[in-house]
Amino acid sequence: MSDTNNRVQNPPLAARGAILRLGLLALGAVLLLTLAYHATAARRIAQQHQAMLATLTTLLPPIPHDNVLLDASFIIDPATPRFAQQELLGLSTARTAYLARSADAVSGVILPLETAGYNGPLKLLLGIDANGTITGLRILEQHETAGLGARIELDQSNWLLSFDRRSLDNTPPPLWALKQDGGEFDQFSGATITPRAIVNAVRKALEFFALNRTALLALNLEEPQA
Ligand SMILES: Cc1cc2nc3c(=O)[nH]c(=O)nc-3n(C[C@H](O)[C@H](O)[C@H](O)COP(=O)(O)O)c2cc1C
């Protein structure tokens, strides 16, 4: 065997040392990154907690509540129906709902809902008081087109606020439609699919609340949840 072949198969000691050092360096870097990730994890969770709490609080301005909303949550899972006509919420995955309590009575609920938008799922949270009146609607996830369907976002228009204080009593079902379809909700020029989907989804969520009002208002989250 030639000397050159020998060098290729058995790298000199110095080269092996360099490879070992590189390996140790890479391992050190991975260790450092893992430590940094874990060190900031608690802060990230606390920030997400605060952001969610802020969103939940904006959903309930008129509802008196003396409980911590994040501690009064329950899961609505399309795979394990627990309420009547749960499919009215349109959920594709299990989502969290929240109860507002005041002096030991349920004063409102925050329900998750979902519908198909123009570009993908629209995931929302709807605040409803104990009488079935909307206290707030917020978007958790949307993929709509900028300048068209994405105008549902509160930083681009006040459209979402047009749901506040509505109920099935003050806005009967036929009026839960865009103005161009004979209803009471504004459309966006060139984009009617997104707003129409949300109007329908919110009406169905109010129907879900009406069907399950007694059960929802009687929920006692101190008991172990199924
Ligand atoms: C590239 C592209 C993106 C669009 N994005 C949206 C959207 O996000 N939301 C929406 O409602 N319509 C969107 N539209 C418009 C719809 O295709 C549809 O024409 C419109 O919603 C109907 O509104 P009109 O009845 O006022 O014409 C988009 C259209 C195109 C070509």
The ligand as an SDF file (V2000), in Angstrom:
LIG
                    3D

 31 33  0  0  0  0  0  0  0  0999 V2000
  -55.3340   36.6670   -4.5430 C   0  0  0  0  0  0  0  0  0  0  0  0
  -56.7080   36.8530   -3.9530 C   0  0  0  0  0  0  0  0  0  0  0  0
  -56.8310   36.8520   -2.5710 C   0  0  0  0  0  0  0  0  0  0  0  0
  -58.0990   37.0270   -1.9950 C   0  0  0  0  0  0  0  0  0  0  0  0
  -58.2160   37.0270   -0.6380 N   0  0  0  0  0  0  0  0  0  0  0  0
  -59.4360   37.1520   -0.0870 C   0  0  0  0  0  0  0  0  0  0  0  0
  -59.5970   37.1130    1.3240 C   0  0  0  0  0  0  0  0  0  0  0  0
  -58.6500   36.9900    2.1140 O   0  0  0  0  0  0  0  0  0  0  0  0
  -60.8600   37.2290    1.8130 N   0  0  0  0  0  0  0  0  0  0  0  0
  -61.9630   37.3870    1.0000 C   0  0  0  0  0  0  0  0  0  0  0  0
  -63.0820   37.4730    1.5080 O   0  0  0  0  0  0  0  0  0  0  0  0
  -61.8310   37.4430   -0.3310 N   0  0  0  0  0  0  0  0  0  0  0  0
  -60.5920   37.3340   -0.8830 C   0  0  0  0  0  0  0  0  0  0  0  0
  -60.4700   37.4060   -2.2360 N   0  0  0  0  0  0  0  0  0  0  0  0
  -61.6720   37.7320   -3.0690 C   0  0  0  0  0  0  0  0  0  0  0  0
  -62.5750   36.5310   -3.2680 C   0  0  0  0  0  0  0  0  0  0  0  0
  -62.0200   35.6970   -4.2350 O   0  0  0  0  0  0  0  0  0  0  0  0
  -63.9480   36.9680   -3.7170 C   0  0  0  0  0  0  0  0  0  0  0  0
  -63.8640   37.5110   -5.0060 O   0  0  0  0  0  0  0  0  0  0  0  0
  -64.5560   38.0150   -2.8470 C   0  0  0  0  0  0  0  0  0  0  0  0
  -64.5210   37.6570   -1.5140 O   0  0  0  0  0  0  0  0  0  0  0  0
  -65.9910   38.2380   -3.2740 C   0  0  0  0  0  0  0  0  0  0  0  0
  -66.2690   39.5760   -2.9420 O   0  0  0  0  0  0  0  0  0  0  0  0
  -67.3410   40.4430   -3.7950 P   0  0  0  0  0  0  0  0  0  0  0  0
  -68.6050   39.6720   -3.7220 O   0  0  0  0  0  0  0  0  0  0  0  0
  -67.3870   41.7410   -3.0710 O   0  0  0  0  0  0  0  0  0  0  0  0
  -66.7660   40.5290   -5.1570 O   0  0  0  0  0  0  0  0  0  0  0  0
  -59.2160   37.2150   -2.8270 C   0  0  0  0  0  0  0  0  0  0  0  0
  -59.0600   37.2040   -4.2160 C   0  0  0  0  0  0  0  0  0  0  0  0
  -57.8390   37.0240   -4.7600 C   0  0  0  0  0  0  0  0  0  0  0  0
  -57.7040   37.0130   -6.2740 C   0  0  0  0  0  0  0  0  0  0  0  0
  1  2  1  0
  2  3  1  0
  2 30  2  0
  3  4  2  0
  4  5  1  0
  4 28  1  0
  5  6  2  0
  6  7  1  0
  6 13  1  0
  7  8  2  0
  7  9  1  0
  9 10  1  0
 10 11  2  0
 10 12  1  0
 12 13  2  0
 13 14  1  0
 14 15  1  0
 14 28  1  0
 15 16  1  0
 16 17  1  0
 16 18  1  0
 18 19  1  0
 18 20  1  0
 20 21  1  0
 20 22  1  0
 22 23  1  0
 23 24  1  0
 24 25  2  0
 24 26  1  0
 24 27  1  0
 28 29  2  0
 29 30  1  0
 30 31  1  0
M  END
$$$$
